[in-house]
Amino acid sequence: MKIIILGAGQVGSSVAANLVSEANDITVVDSNPASLLNMSERYDLRTVVGIASHPSVLAKAGAKDADMIIAVTNNDEVNMIACQVAYTLFHTPTKIARVRNNEYLSNPALFNQESIPIDVLISPEKIVTQYIERLINFPGALQVLDFAGGNAQMVAISAHYNGPLAGKQLSELPEILPGVEIRVVAIFRAGASIIPDGSTRIMAEDELFIIGAPKHVRSLLKTVRNMEKMAKRIIIAGGGNIGMRLAKTLEDRYQVKLIELNSQRAQAVSEELLKTVVLQGDVADEELLLEENIENTDVFCALTNADEANIISAMLAKRLGASKVLALINRAAYVNLVQSNMIDIAISPQQATIGTLLAHIRKGDVVVVHALRKGAAEAIEAIPHGDASSSKVVGKKIDEIRLPPTTTIGAIIRGEDVIIAHHDTVIEAEDHIILLVADKKYVTEVEKLFQVGITFL
């Protein structure tokens, strides 16, 4: 597939890194030559220096025969105009744009073929807000991923030394979790993936990826992490787009406080929020955190625009007694350094966003993609079509399907029913199949499984 990425920032770089290894023809456009030089030295791709929305620049990038344009510059207007130019002058089939300003997002009538022809709108702030909200709603989870419109969920949890899972074989889980229908689809141990079976024994500090219907996932978390109570008191550090959006989402169900350094922004946020207590101050001010009872805070969310401020404030909040701390971190190199006992969960906006983009790029009928393990693995929702003669999966039992290495089918959503996958489960056309691919180099092979043969009409 020939893809043009507009913007060599953090999102553009993440998208390029994910796609360039999958035999795509990638061209990156940016006005900063230094950013492009850095990317061209790291990846096998073309670069073009220039303003992304200019027709001559798009022409030079190969827009005439491009299959897709992904506009992820830091400027909403440039992204929108670039899609308009690509549609009008070059008839580019698929146009994806990052749009962050709620003035545009709150007016969906703007985005159609007759006005601004954007096929897929990506709002990182909205995606990250939903991601954090799920983490707050599911205490004990390191990741919470939705599939089939929320009918199924996958959670990542850590097996603790004093928890009920460590030392147990997977075949023993029905005794530990009676009536809970879940499946462990992958285990990561010391950075390496294990495709589990019934004899696999869970070790302390293993990271488990588990899938099931939401009610069973909640039962699982309640049982294995019963030491973690549901959150009530939340402090949000940072009143930017994500911080304010999260506060607005949570304030009807939780006791929310928001701390913002800039006095004008704090005033604007306080006028926008109805129940949230808005405080003007430094998120890394120890006295302020103590005054606001940080020791009784269930979740501290560091969501400022500065990675360093997020890391420092989250570590301070943890030291002062906050039960759980989350930090928004843009630089990938920082994530590995800080996600430890001092910061419970480091959130990468790029990794949260990349799945939405990949779902529109994957071949076959792949409708949902979630990046896992910092992009090294993927959870995929795919829909098989056709019949037994035209499909590699329809009409077959799971143990009859030649799955690529490191790939597991975890669950099947049929209508509103969540079916936990077993070796003799038969796949039907139009099922929603949830797979985990522990090594993303096999994703292309997974896509081929869900491509209908040429004989299917």
C-alpha positions, 0 to 999 in steps of 0.5 A: 500500500502506498501511504503518505504521512503528513507530519514527522512529529511523535504521532507521525513517527510512531505511525511510520515505524509501525507501517514501514515494517509491513511492506508498505511504500511510505513517504513522510512530509514535514517542514522540518528537515532535521525531523525528516533526516532523523526518520530517513536514517532510522527507517526505509522510507521517502521524505519530502520537505515542505508545507503538508497542505501545499498542492506542489508538496503533495504532488512531489510526495506522490499523492497522484497514485497514493492509496492513503494520506494520514495527516497528523501534523500539529496543526488542525487546519493544515491537516484538514486542508491537506485532505481537501487538496488530496481529494480535489486534485489527486482523488486520494481514496482514503484520507485520515486526519488528526483533529484536536480542537473541539470547535471542529469535532463538535460539528460533525457535519463539517466532515463529509465529501461535500465539505471537508472530505475526511474519511476518518477523524482521529482525536488523540485527546478523546482516545487517551481520555477514554483509555484513562477512564477505562483504567479508572473504572477497572482497578487493578488493570494495566490496560483495558481494551474494548472489542465489538462495541464493548461486548468483549474486553481484554485486560492486562494484569500483573500476577503478584507474589501475594495474589491468588494466581501466582504459582497456579496452572491455567487449568486451575483457574475455574476453581479459583474463579468459579462461574467466570468465563475468561481466557488467558490469551498471552503471558509476557514473562521477562519481556518474552511472550508465552502462548499458554495452554492448560498446563502453563503455570503462572509465575509472579510478575507475569503480565497476563492478557485476558479476554471475556465479557465485561461482567466476567472481566470485572469478576476476575479483577475483583477476585484477583485484585480484591485489595484494590477498592473502587476509586472515589477520589481523583486528582488530575494534574493539568488543565489542558485538553485531556485533563479538562476532558477527563474531568468532565467525563468523571465529575458526575461519578467521582470526587474530582480535583484538577490542578492547573498552573496557568491562572487564566487557564484555571479560570477557563477550566473552572467555568467549563466544569460543573462539579470539579474543584479547580485549583491554581498551582504547581502540580509538583508542589508538595505542600499543595498536594498535602493540603489536598489530602493526596494521601487519601487520593485513589488515583492521581493522573499527571496529564500536563503537556510536559513529560518531566512535570508528569513524571515528577508530580506522579512520583511525588504523589506516589511517595506522599500516599496516592494509591495509584498514579498515572502519567502521560508520557510522550517520549517513548524512551521515558516510558520504559524508565518510569513504569515501575513501583513509583509510577503505576501506569505510563500512558503513551498517547502515540500507542493509544492512538496508533491502533485507531489508525491501524484498523483503517490500514489493515487488509482483510476485514479488520475492524479494531486494532489495539497496540500492546507492549509498546507496539511489539504486539497487537490485539485484533478484531477481525470479521470472516466472510464467505463460506467454507470453500472461499474462506480459510476460517469459516466452517472450521474448528479453531484447532483446524486453522493454521494460525501464524506463530505467536497468535491466539484466538481468544474469543468470538462475538456472535451477535451479543454473545461472547464465546470463549474460544476452545479448540473445537469451537467452529467459526461462522461467517460474520463472527467477530474474532478476537486474536492476540498476535504476540509478535507483530511481524505475523500480522500480515499472515493474520490479515490473509486468513480473513481475506475472502477467496476470489471465488466468493461472490 
